[in-house]
Amino acid sequence: MPRYFFNTQIGAERIADPDGTDLPDADHAWETARDTIRAALRETNDQARLMAASLLVTDATGDVVLEFPFAEAVPLSGGRDGLVP
């Protein structure tokens, strides 16, 4: 099973995921990235700063599999997540 690393990029700052997560495929990595971003936005008072961040998902070789901007994980209506759009 492939291992994916979920690294957070906020401006010039990069917060590395040293452990990664084993997932079946890139579709599951996308879902995990979305859920991770939504959880981070629920848990912080600094949503404005995070809205400019991205989650860079890489594979075990360090290649970027996807770049998921935090702003794209927010439901348009605010949804049941309680997130502020």
C-alpha positions as CSV (number, residue, x, y, z in Angstrom):
1,M,0.0,0.0,0.0
2,P,1.4,3.4,-0.9
3,R,2.5,5.9,1.8
4,Y,1.4,9.5,1.5
5,F,2.8,12.5,3.4
6,F,0.6,15.5,4.3
7,N,2.9,18.5,4.5
8,T,1.4,21.9,5.3
9,Q,2.7,25.0,3.3
10,I,1.8,28.4,4.8
11,G,3.6,31.1,2.9
12,A,7.3,30.3,3.0
13,E,6.9,28.0,6.0
14,R,6.6,24.2,5.5
15,I,5.5,21.9,8.2
16,A,6.6,18.4,7.3
17,D,4.7,15.2,8.0
18,P,7.6,12.9,9.0
19,D,5.5,9.7,9.3
20,G,3.0,9.7,6.5
21,T,-0.1,7.5,6.1
22,D,-0.6,4.2,4.2
23,L,-3.6,4.6,1.9
24,P,-4.9,2.5,-1.0
25,D,-4.6,5.2,-3.7
26,A,-4.5,8.9,-4.5
27,D,-8.3,9.2,-4.3
28,H,-8.1,8.2,-0.6
29,A,-5.2,10.7,-0.2
30,W,-7.4,13.5,-1.5
31,E,-10.2,12.5,0.9
32,T,-7.7,12.4,3.8
33,A,-6.3,15.8,2.8
34,R,-9.8,17.3,2.8
35,D,-10.7,15.8,6.1
36,T,-7.4,16.9,7.6
37,I,-7.9,20.5,6.5
38,R,-11.4,20.7,7.8
39,A,-10.3,19.3,11.1
40,A,-7.5,21.9,11.3
41,L,-9.9,24.7,10.5
42,R,-12.3,23.6,13.2
43,E,-9.6,23.4,15.8
44,T,-8.0,26.8,15.4
45,N,-8.8,30.5,15.9
46,D,-6.4,31.4,13.2
47,Q,-8.6,30.4,10.2
48,A,-7.7,33.5,8.2
49,R,-4.0,32.5,8.1
50,L,-4.8,28.9,7.3
51,M,-7.1,29.9,4.4
52,A,-3.9,30.9,2.6
53,A,-2.2,27.5,3.3
54,S,-2.1,24.4,1.2
55,L,-1.6,20.7,2.0
56,L,1.1,19.3,-0.2
57,V,0.6,15.5,-0.4
58,T,3.7,13.7,-1.5
59,D,4.5,10.0,-2.1
60,A,7.3,8.1,-0.6
61,T,9.8,9.4,-3.2
62,G,8.9,13.0,-2.4
63,D,6.9,13.7,-5.6
64,V,3.9,15.9,-5.1
65,V,0.7,13.9,-5.7
66,L,-1.6,16.8,-5.1
67,E,-1.7,20.3,-3.7
68,F,-4.9,21.0,-1.8
69,P,-5.5,24.7,-0.8
70,F,-7.2,25.0,2.5
71,A,-9.7,27.4,1.0
72,E,-11.0,24.7,-1.4
73,A,-11.9,22.4,1.5
74,V,-14.4,24.8,3.0
75,P,-18.0,23.9,2.1
76,L,-19.7,26.7,0.2
77,S,-22.6,27.0,2.7
78,G,-20.4,26.6,5.7
79,G,-22.0,23.1,6.0
80,R,-22.4,21.1,9.1
81,D,-18.7,21.3,9.8
82,G,-19.3,24.7,11.4
83,L,-16.6,26.3,9.2
84,V,-16.8,29.9,8.2
85,P,-16.6,30.3,4.4
